[in-house]
């Protein structure tokens, strides 16, 4: 039995036609991409890369300093990965 509406379209009325939400990770990646794709954002990211990736340490540097620097580099790399993911 087709129910009250006998025109054959009652199955459509039962379907929720709300827009499909995007994956939360992709939404976050898009937010990062919007933030860092502006001219100011590009300048900020370039500065962050310069003070993390292009920094050199001498031979007497402590392990803790190297670990801290690697954490900073990982954070910048993560930001760049999110921006790239949003563009794909």
Helices and strands as residue ranges (DSSP letters): H 10-13, H 24-37, H 39-52, H 63-87
